[in-house]
């Protein structure tokens, strides 16, 4: 009989109970024992829900205290050398120290989990002597069985993926590291088998990327070792986010089941099965319910796919499952009370996806009139949104079609614009600025809440925002920042803020998803055609500029980031969505310029995460992503300086595209990588203005002047000093007042040291 399965469930809780517990513990308001109890209750509630809905294979060990990659590293005693570690189980103080930093040591690098907006902590292998500190999958299995009677399916990140996501080792050391990791994984699996575990899910998403013959040989070595050590254990080798590369080699591995993504990897995976068949001795984990999207599935279409697959395998060879972990979607639609019925009926969050999986498994094996009625009801609900006026705005569609046929360009090349801008602004050597946001204090959040609840009038709230702007404009001047920002106190989120002011967006009340650590975001839903309605940022920016003689940057979020950080409609291409956003944002850029704002920052921190995992698809994506940015910014005057910001990325693989965006100044997050990004410039030339973040804003520690001076000097060895800016890594929204002020003061001192040392360049 066909079974249902999910690859993982959101850990944050329907009301973000997980996040609240973490932050209470970090702030000292919650003792460790109480913290452990609260997280256990959150964890058990998630398992109970899946049990009650009838999921057959329930994932355990998918829950984390921060990040699943960090969990794997600490389980194997892989601790960065700069942290004190004496062996044994890793205490929470050390675990969170690695993730967030301490007064004595910087945090480990954080980067995106494949092409998602989830961030993982990068393991550092340099100098590590791996050893099994505790069998976390076993503990999770025991808890589920003892507390709820659930025979769970432990989830583990596979060794090849773990190694590929790590740093601190050379290519020549790869096989040595495989040899170190295999016995540890074998020990974990043997202990699980001895406990009576039937199924183990080993996640190897790296298998959807390009692997060479050496990696394929390593993969074979790994799974042959597992098969020899635990022959009776059912290993589900799980892939997701795309179709697998090297299909024939992967399905030949000695495992019980192979999990494939039939949503984002549908075309490649179905083609491989049809071309090469599927092994008769294996089970197919068919990922047909989208683990990353929030739209209700067309269940008739999904059932047709399952029936097609069942023609290639037998019923007991098929598991109906999500395409990936449900970590990437909100918990439940049932909490939403303010969406239109038309939209709400077309949505499926994690809990609703559980229902879809159970229904499809039953439909495939049982059928019946009641199931047929549910399938028909689903089709009717999806059709309502499809025919809505919001999805069929001819005025927007025609305007976007007209401008997207042209190549967007500034009127002068950068070299000439730079001279004109320098003549206008007279900026010093190594201008200082920040990325945009300042601390969102409890007072700011309370004021916003009072305004949203209509306890404050619009005038009261506007006065409060102006008071905050006054405070921080004065502070920036006192600290010595050259190019100022208004602080974004009126903004909850850099995407949500704009979505609330554009047509075609909808917003949930409780649609939170984890981004990194306790940081949860509530992505907007782009459900219709996007349209500009009125100026969104002019009032606050113009007010800030009136309070200072120094330039104040207008602050916008770019079209690709808004798209990548939203849940987007699935009836048109992402390229068309990006162009609609660019057209709307262009009108805001023009409004800022007309209001006298001569520096405008259009942030694109999410360009890299949208890069397709398949190399063959990347050039096309980058071409239209660059085009969308230029559509947004190309109509301004030559003296108007366009800035952008990007979070840490593998810079070398898209440097040409970043340069093609033609922003006058780009700021890039780099401090968490401990300056490694600078190495990209040792091999590539960048001819536009650039600021490499000189300190990590994700950590509460205040960086020393010497640290920032060292970062500046290294950057100046490979970048043009006359085009170099100095700034923090990212926005300062999540930081406290005192640490922000002290850090910025240190940044300015470091800048003054650099200016003095390189005064001859001025």
C-alpha positions in Angstrom: 0.0 0.0 0.0 1.3 3.5 -0.9 2.6 5.4 2.1 2.6 9.1 2.8 5.7 10.9 4.1 7.1 14.4 4.7 10.8 15.3 4.7 10.6 17.7 7.6 8.1 20.0 9.3 8.5 23.7 10.3 10.2 24.0 13.6 9.0 27.5 14.6 5.5 26.7 15.7 2.1 28.2 14.6 2.7 31.3 16.8 6.5 31.2 16.6 6.7 29.6 20.0 10.2 28.3 19.1 11.5 31.7 18.2 10.1 33.2 21.4 11.7 30.5 23.6 15.1 31.0 21.9 15.1 34.8 22.4 14.0 34.5 26.0 16.8 32.0 26.7 19.4 34.2 24.9 18.3 37.2 26.9 18.5 35.4 30.2 14.8 35.4 30.9 14.5 31.6 30.6 16.6 29.0 32.5 18.1 26.3 30.4 15.9 23.5 32.0 12.7 25.5 31.3 14.0 26.3 27.8 14.5 22.6 27.1 11.0 21.8 28.3 9.4 24.5 26.1 11.2 23.3 23.0 10.3 19.7 23.7 6.6 20.6 23.9 6.9 22.5 20.6 8.6 19.5 19.1 6.0 17.0 20.4 3.1 19.1 19.2 4.5 19.0 15.7 4.8 15.2 15.8 1.3 14.8 17.3 -0.2 16.9 14.5 1.4 14.7 11.8 0.3 11.6 13.7 -3.3 12.7 13.9 -3.5 13.7 10.2 -2.3 10.2 9.3 1.2 10.6 7.9 2.8 7.2 7.6 6.5 8.1 7.8 7.0 11.0 10.2 10.4 12.7 10.2 12.2 13.0 13.5 15.5 14.8 14.1 14.3 17.5 11.6 13.8 19.8 14.6 16.7 22.0 15.5 17.7 24.4 18.2 19.1 26.7 15.5 20.2 25.0 12.3 20.4 21.4 11.1 23.8 21.8 9.5 25.2 23.1 12.8 23.5 20.2 14.5 25.4 17.8 12.3 28.7 19.5 12.9 28.4 19.6 16.7 27.1 16.0 16.7 30.5 15.1 15.2 32.5 17.4 17.4 33.5 19.7 14.5 34.1 22.9 16.4 35.9 25.9 15.1 39.4 26.2 16.6 38.8 29.7 18.0 36.2 28.2 20.5 37.2 26.4 23.6 36.0 22.7 23.4 37.1 19.9 25.6 35.1 17.1 24.0 31.8 15.4 24.8 28.3 16.6 24.1 28.4 20.3 23.0 26.8 22.6 25.6 24.2 25.1 24.4 26.5 28.0 25.3 29.1 26.7 22.8 26.4 25.7 20.2 24.9 29.2 20.2 28.4 30.8 20.4 29.3 29.2 17.1 26.1 30.5 15.5 26.0 34.0 17.0 29.5 34.7 18.2 30.8 35.5 21.7 32.8 38.4 23.2 35.9 36.3 22.6 35.2 34.7 19.2 33.4 35.6 16.0 30.5 33.5 14.7 30.9 31.0 12.0 29.9 32.0 8.5 26.3 31.9 7.5 25.1 31.3 4.0 22.1 30.3 2.0 20.9 26.7 1.9 21.1 26.0 -1.8 18.7 28.4 -3.6 16.4 29.1 -0.7 16.2 31.9 1.8 17.1 29.6 4.7 20.6 30.2 6.1 22.8 27.5 7.5 25.9 27.8 9.6 29.0 26.7 7.6 31.0 24.0 9.3 34.7 24.7 9.7 36.8 21.5 9.3 40.2 23.0 9.7 42.0 21.3 12.6 38.9 19.4 13.7 39.2 15.8 14.9 35.7 14.4 14.4 34.1 12.1 16.9 30.5 11.2 17.7 29.5 13.4 20.6 25.9 12.2 20.9 23.6 10.3 18.6 21.0 13.0 18.0 18.8 11.0 15.5 18.6 8.2 18.1 17.5 10.6 20.9 14.9 12.1 18.6 13.6 8.6 17.6 13.4 7.5 21.3 11.5 10.6 22.3 8.9 10.2 19.6 8.4 6.5 20.4 8.3 6.9 24.2 6.2 10.0 24.3 3.8 9.5 21.4 4.2 5.9 20.2 5.5 7.1 16.9 7.9 4.9 14.9 9.7 7.9 13.5 11.9 8.2 10.4 15.2 9.8 11.6 16.6 12.5 9.2 20.3 13.0 8.8 22.3 15.2 6.4 24.4 12.9 4.3 28.2 12.9 4.4 28.8 14.1 0.8 26.4 17.0 1.2 27.8 17.9 4.6 31.3 17.9 3.3 30.4 20.0 0.2 28.8 22.6 2.4 31.8 22.8 4.7 35.0 24.9 4.6 38.5 24.7 5.9 39.8 21.8 3.9 41.5 21.4 0.5 40.3 19.4 -2.4 43.2 16.9 -1.8 41.9 16.3 1.7 38.4 15.3 0.5 38.9 11.5 0.6 40.6 11.7 3.9 37.6 13.5 5.3 35.2 11.0 3.8 37.3 8.3 5.5 36.9 10.2 8.8 33.2 10.7 8.5 32.1 7.2 7.3 32.8 5.4 10.7 30.9 8.1 12.5 27.8 7.8 10.3 28.1 4.0 10.5 28.0 4.3 14.3 24.9 6.4 14.2 23.2 4.0 11.8 24.2 0.9 13.7 22.8 2.4 16.9 19.6 3.3 15.1 19.3 -0.2 13.7 19.9 -1.8 17.1 17.1 0.4 18.5 14.7 -1.1 16.0 14.5 1.8 13.5 13.0 0.8 10.2 13.5 3.8 8.0 16.3 6.5 7.9 16.2 9.5 5.6 19.6 10.6 4.5 19.5 14.0 2.8 21.8 14.4 -0.1 20.6 17.5 -2.0 24.0 18.0 -3.4 23.1 15.2 -5.8 21.0 17.6 -7.9 24.2 19.6 -8.6 27.0 18.7 -11.0 29.3 16.0 -9.6 32.5 14.7 -11.1 33.7 11.1 -11.4 35.6 11.4 -8.1 32.5 12.5 -6.2 30.5 9.7 -7.8 33.1 7.2 -6.6 33.0 8.7 -3.1 29.2 8.4 -3.1 29.5 4.7 -4.0 32.1 4.2 -1.3 29.9 5.9 1.3 26.7 4.0 0.6 28.4 0.6 0.1 29.9 1.1 3.6 26.4 1.9 5.0 24.9 -1.1 3.3 27.6 -3.4 4.6 27.3 -2.1 8.2 23.4 -2.0 8.4 22.0 -4.3 5.8 18.6 -4.5 7.3 18.1 -0.8 7.8 15.9 0.9 5.1 17.8 3.9 3.9 15.9 6.5 1.9 18.5 8.5 0.0 16.7 11.8 -0.4 17.3 14.6 -3.0 15.4 17.8 -3.5 15.2 21.3 -5.1 15.9 20.0 -8.6 16.3 16.8 -10.7 19.3 14.6 -9.9 22.4 14.6 -12.0 23.9 11.2 -12.8 20.6 9.4 -12.4 21.8 5.9 -13.4 24.7 6.0 -10.9 22.5 7.2 -8.1 19.7 4.7 -8.5 22.3 1.9 -8.6 23.4 2.8 -5.0 22.7 0.1 -2.4 19.9 1.8 -0.6 16.2 0.8 -0.1 14.7 4.0 -1.5 15.5 7.0 -3.6 13.6 10.3 -3.0 13.2 12.5 -6.1 11.7 16.0 -6.5 8.8 15.9 -9.0 7.9 19.6 -8.5 11.1 21.7 -9.1 12.9 18.8 -10.7 9.9 17.3 -12.5 11.2 17.6 -16.1 14.6 16.0 -15.5 13.5 13.3 -13.1 10.5 12.1 -15.1 12.7 12.0 -18.2 15.3 10.0 -16.4 12.8 7.4 -15.2 11.3 7.0 -18.6 14.7 6.7 -20.3 16.3 4.4 -17.8 13.5 2.8 -15.7 13.5 2.6 -12.0 15.1 -0.4 -10.1 12.7 -3.1 -9.2 14.4 -3.6 -5.8 13.9 0.0 -4.7 11.1 2.3 -3.4 10.5 5.6 -5.1 9.9 8.6 -2.8 7.8 10.7 -5.1 8.1 14.4 -4.0 4.9 15.7 -5.7 3.6 18.2 -3.2 5.6 21.5 -3.3 7.5 22.0 -0.1 8.5 25.5 -1.0 5.4 27.0 -2.4 2.1 28.0 -0.7 -0.4 27.2 -3.5 -2.9 24.4 -3.2 -1.9 21.6 -5.5 -4.1 20.6 -8.5 -4.8 17.3 -6.9 -6.2 15.8 -10.2 -2.9 16.6 -11.9 -0.9 15.2 -9.0 -3.0 12.0 -9.0 -2.4 11.6 -12.7 1.3 11.9 -12.1 1.2 9.3 -9.4 -0.8 7.0 -11.6 1.9 7.5 -14.3 4.6 6.7 -11.8 2.7 3.7 -10.4 2.8 2.3 -13.9 6.5 2.3 -13.6 6.7 0.8 -10.1 4.4 -1.3 -8.0 2.2 0.1 -5.2 4.6 -1.0 -2.5 7.4 0.7 -4.4 5.9 4.2 -4.0 5.9 6.8 -1.2 3.9 10.0 -1.7 5.8 12.8 -0.1 6.6 16.5 -0.1 9.2 17.7 -2.6 11.5 18.9 0.3 11.1 19.8 4.0 8.1 21.9 4.8 10.5 24.2 6.7 10.2 26.6 3.9 6.4 27.3 4.2 4.2 28.7 7.0 2.5 26.3 9.4 -1.3 26.6 8.7 -3.8 28.5 6.6 -6.4 28.1 9.3 -4.9 30.9 11.4 -5.5 33.4 8.6 -8.7 35.4 9.1 -8.2 38.5 6.9 -7.5 37.0 3.4 -10.2 37.0 0.8 -12.1 33.7 0.4 -10.9 33.5 -3.2 -7.2 33.6 -2.1 -7.5 31.6 1.1 -9.2 28.8 -0.8 -6.2 28.5 -3.1 -3.5 28.3 -0.4 -1.9 25.3 1.3 0.7 25.7 4.1 2.4 22.9 5.9 -0.6 21.5 7.7 -2.7 21.6 4.5 0.1 19.9 2.6 -0.1 17.0 5.1 -3.8 16.7 4.2 -3.0 16.7 0.5 -0.4 13.9 0.9 -2.7 11.7 2.9 -5.6 12.3 0.4 -3.4 11.5 -2.6 -2.1 8.3 -1.0 -5.7 7.2 -0.4 -6.8 8.2 -3.8 -4.1 6.1 -5.4 -4.9 3.0 -3.5 -8.5 3.3 -2.5 -10.4 5.8 -4.7 -14.1 6.4 -3.9 -16.8 9.0 -4.4 -15.7 11.1 -1.4 -12.2 11.4 -2.7 -13.4 12.3 -6.1 -15.6 15.1 -4.6 -12.6 16.5 -2.8 -10.5 16.5 -6.0 -13.3 18.4 -7.9 -13.7 20.9 -5.1 -9.9 21.6 -5.3 -10.2 22.4 -9.0 -13.1 24.8 -8.4 -11.2 26.7 -5.8 -8.1 27.1 -8.0 -10.1 28.3 -10.9 -11.6 31.1 -8.9 -8.3 32.8 -8.4 -7.2 32.1 -12.0 -10.1 34.1 -13.3 -9.9 37.0 -10.9 -9.4 40.6 -12.0 -6.2 40.9 -10.0 -4.6 38.3 -12.3 -5.8 39.9 -15.5 -4.8 43.5 -15.6 -4.3 44.4 -19.2 -2.9 47.9 -18.5 0.0 46.5 -16.5 0.6 43.6 -18.8 0.8 45.8 -21.8 3.0 48.5 -20.2 5.5 45.9 -18.9 5.6 44.2 -22.3 6.4 47.5 -24.0 9.4 48.4 -21.7 10.8 44.9 -21.4 11.4 44.8 -25.2 14.0 47.5 -24.8 17.5 47.2 -23.4 17.6 49.5 -20.3 20.7 51.7 -20.0 22.0 54.7 -18.2 22.8 57.7 -20.5 26.5 57.7 -19.6 29.0 55.0 -18.8 30.1 54.6 -15.1 33.5 56.3 -15.6 31.8 59.5 -16.8 29.0 59.3 -14.2 31.5 58.9 -11.4 33.3 62.1 -12.3 30.0 64.0 -12.4 28.8 62.5 -9.1 32.1 63.3 -7.4 31.9 66.8 -8.5 28.4 67.1 -7.1 28.9 65.4 -3.8 32.6 66.1 -3.0 32.9 63.0 -0.9 36.1 62.2 1.1 38.4 59.3 0.4 36.7 56.1 1.6 33.2 57.5 2.2 31.3 55.9 5.1 27.7 54.8 5.1 25.4 52.2 6.4 23.2 49.7 4.6 19.9 51.3 5.6 18.1 50.2 8.7 18.8 51.1 12.3 17.7 49.2 15.5 14.0 48.4 15.7 13.7 48.9 19.4 10.9 47.7 21.6 9.6 51.2 21.5 9.5 51.3 17.7 7.7 47.9 17.5 5.2 49.0 20.2 4.5 52.2 18.3 3.9 50.3 15.1 1.6 47.9 16.9 -0.4 50.8 18.4 -0.8 52.4 15.0 -1.9 49.1 13.3 -4.5 48.6 16.1 -5.7 52.1 15.5 -4.8 53.1 19.0 -2.6 55.8 17.4 -3.7 58.1 14.6 -1.7 58.4 11.4 -0.5 61.7 12.6 0.8 60.3 16.0 2.6 57.6 14.2 4.2 59.9 11.6 5.3 62.2 14.4 6.9 59.3 16.2 8.8 58.1 13.1 10.1 61.7 12.5 11.3 61.7 16.1 13.3 58.5 15.5 14.7 60.0 12.2 15.8 63.1 14.1 17.6 61.1 16.7 19.5 58.9 14.2 20.3 61.7 11.7 21.9 63.6 14.6 23.7 60.4 15.8 25.1 59.7 12.3 26.4 63.2 12.0 28.0 63.0 15.5 29.6 59.7 14.7 31.0 61.0 11.4 29.1 59.0 8.8 29.4 60.7 5.4 26.3 59.4 3.6 23.3 59.0 5.8 20.1 57.0 5.9 16.7 57.7 7.5 16.7 54.4 9.4 13.6 52.6 8.1 11.7 52.8 11.4 8.4 52.7 9.5 9.2 49.4 7.9 8.5 46.0 9.4 10.4 44.2 6.7 12.3 45.2 3.6 9.9 43.3 1.4 6.6 43.4 3.3 6.8 47.2 3.5 6.8 47.6 -0.3 4.3 44.8 -0.9 1.8 46.6 1.3 1.9 49.6 -1.0 1.8 47.8 -4.3 -1.2 46.2 -6.0 -1.1 42.5 -6.6 0.2 41.6 -3.1 -1.6 39.9 -0.1 -0.4 39.5 3.5 -0.9 36.8 6.0 -1.2 37.4 9.8 0.8 34.3 10.8 2.6 33.1 7.7 6.0 33.1 9.3 9.0 31.1 8.0 12.5 30.8 9.4 15.2 32.7 7.7 18.2 32.2 10.1 18.4 31.4 13.8 15.4 33.0 15.5 14.9 35.4 12.6 11.5 34.7 11.1 10.1 36.5 8.1 6.5 36.7 6.8 6.8 36.6 3.0 4.2 38.5 1.1 2.1 36.7 -1.4 2.3 38.0 -5.0 -1.0 36.7 -6.3 -1.9 39.2 -9.0 -0.4 41.7 -11.4 2.0 44.1 -9.6 1.2 47.8 -10.0 2.6 51.1 -8.5 -0.2 53.1 -6.8 1.5 56.0 -4.9 4.9 57.1 -3.6 6.1 54.7 -0.9 9.3 56.1 0.6 9.4 59.8 -0.4 7.9 61.3 2.7 10.4 59.9 5.3 13.4 60.2 3.0 12.6 63.8 2.1 12.1 64.6 5.8 15.5 63.1 6.7 17.2 65.1 4.0 15.7 68.3 5.3 17.5 67.7 8.7 21.0 67.5 7.3 23.4 69.0 4.8 24.9 65.5 4.1 23.4 63.3 1.5 20.6 60.9 2.6 20.1 57.8 0.5 16.6 56.8 -0.6 16.2 53.1 0.3 14.3 50.6 -1.8 14.3 46.8 -2.1 15.0 45.6 -5.7 12.7 43.6 -7.9 14.6 40.3 -7.7 14.8 40.4 -3.9 11.1 41.2 -3.6 10.3 38.3 -5.9 12.7 35.8 -4.2 11.6 36.8 -0.7 7.9 36.5 -1.6 5.6 33.6 -2.3 4.9 34.2 -6.0 2.1 33.2 -8.3 2.7 30.1 -10.3 0.7 30.9 -13.4 3.2 33.1 -15.1 7.0 33.0 -15.3 9.3 34.5 -12.6 10.8 36.6 -15.3 7.5 38.3 -16.0 6.9 38.8 -12.3 10.4 40.5 -12.0 9.6 42.9 -14.9 6.3 43.9 -13.3 8.1 44.6 -10.0 10.8 46.6 -11.9 8.2 48.7 -13.7 6.5 49.6 -10.4 9.8 50.3 -8.6 11.1 52.5 -11.4 8.2 54.8 -10.7 9.3 55.0 -7.1 12.9 55.8 -8.1 11.7 58.6 -10.3 9.5 59.9 -7.5 12.5 60.1 -5.1 14.6 61.8 -7.7 11.9 64.4 -8.3 11.7 65.0 -4.6 15.4 66.0 -4.6 17.0 62.7 -3.4 20.2 62.3 -5.3 21.4 59.0 -3.9 19.1 56.0 -4.2 19.9 52.5 -3.0 18.1 49.6 -4.6 19.0 46.5 -2.5 19.3 43.1 -4.2 20.6 40.8 -1.4 18.7 37.9 -2.8 20.0 37.8 -6.4 22.4 34.9 -5.7 19.9 32.7 -3.9 17.6 32.7 -7.0 20.4 31.4 -9.1 19.2 28.0 -10.6 21.1 25.0 -9.3 21.6 23.7 -12.9 24.5 25.5 -14.6 22.7 25.3 -18.0 19.9 27.6 -16.6 22.0 30.2 -14.8 23.0 32.5 -17.7 19.3 33.0 -18.6 18.3 33.8 -15.0 21.2 36.3 -14.5 20.4 38.0 -17.8 16.8 38.8 -16.9 17.7 39.5 -13.2 20.2 42.1 -14.4 17.7 43.5 -16.9 15.1 43.9 -14.1 17.5 45.9 -12.0 18.5 48.1 -14.8 14.8 48.6 -15.8 14.3 49.9 -12.2 17.3 52.3 -12.2 18.1 53.4 -15.7 16.0 56.5 -16.1 17.7 58.7 -13.4 20.1 61.6 -14.2 23.8 61.0 -14.5 24.5 62.8 -11.2 22.0 60.6 -9.3 24.1 57.9 -7.6 22.6 54.4 -7.6 23.6 52.1 -4.8 22.8 48.5 -4.2 23.5 45.9 -1.5 24.1 42.2 -1.7 24.5 39.6 1.0 27.5 37.2 0.9 27.6 35.2 -2.2 30.1 33.2 -4.3 31.2 36.4 -6.0 33.4 34.9 -8.6 30.6 33.0 -10.3 28.5 36.1 -11.0 31.0 39.0 -11.0 30.2 39.8 -14.6 26.5 40.0 -13.9 27.0 42.1 -10.8 29.1 44.5 -12.8 26.5 44.5 -15.6 23.8 45.8 -13.1 25.7 49.1 -13.5 25.1 50.3 -10.0 27.4 53.2 -9.1 28.2 51.7 -5.7 27.6 48.2 -4.4 28.0 47.1 -0.8 28.6 43.4 -0.2 28.5 41.4 3.0 31.9 39.8 3.6 33.0 39.9 7.3 31.4 36.5 8.2 33.5 34.9 5.6 36.5 36.3 7.4 37.6 38.2 4.4 37.5 35.3 2.0 35.3 37.2 -0.5 38.2 39.6 -1.0 40.1 36.7 -2.6 37.6 37.0 -5.5 39.0 40.5 -6.3 42.5 39.1 -6.3 41.5 37.2 -9.4 38.8 39.5 -10.9 38.8 43.2 -11.6 35.8 45.3 -10.4 35.6 48.8 -11.9 32.6 50.3 -10.1 32.2 51.7 -6.6 32.2 49.1 -3.9 32.0 48.7 -0.1 32.9 45.5 1.5 31.2 45.1 4.9 33.9 45.5 7.6 31.9 44.0 10.5 29.3 41.3 11.1 25.9 42.8 12.1 24.4 39.3 12.8 26.5 39.0 15.9 25.9 41.1 19.1 29.6 41.6 19.7 31.2 45.0 19.0 34.1 44.6 16.6 37.5 46.1 17.5 39.0 48.9 15.4 41.9 46.7 14.6 39.7 44.0 13.1 38.1 46.5 10.7 41.4 48.2 9.9 42.8 44.8 8.9 39.8 44.2 6.6 40.1 47.6 5.0 43.8 47.2 4.3 43.4 43.8 2.7 40.6 45.1 0.5 42.7 48.1 -0.6 45.3 45.7 -1.9 42.9 44.6 -4.6 40.4 47.4 -5.1 40.7 50.9 -6.4 41.0 53.1 -3.3 39.2 56.0 -5.1 36.1 53.8 -5.6 36.2 52.1 -2.1 33.4 52.7 0.5 33.3 51.6 4.1 30.2 50.2 5.7 28.8 47.4 7.9 27.9 44.0 6.4 24.1 44.6 6.4 21.3 46.5 7.9 21.3 47.2 11.6 17.6 46.5 12.3 18.2 43.5 14.6 20.9 45.1 16.7 20.7 47.1 20.0 21.3 50.8 20.4 24.5 50.7 22.4 26.3 48.0 20.3 25.2 49.8 17.1 26.6 53.2 18.1 29.8 51.7 19.5 30.4 49.6 16.4 29.8 52.5 14.0 32.1 54.7 16.1 34.8 52.1 15.7 34.1 51.8 12.0 34.7 55.6 11.6 37.9 55.4 13.7 39.1 52.6 11.4 38.2 54.8 8.4 40.1 57.7 9.7 43.2 55.6 10.3 42.9 54.3 6.7 42.5 57.9 5.3 45.5 59.1 7.2 47.6 56.2 5.9 46.5 56.7 2.3 46.1 60.5 2.4 48.2 60.9 -0.8 45.4 59.3 -2.8 42.8 62.0 -1.9 
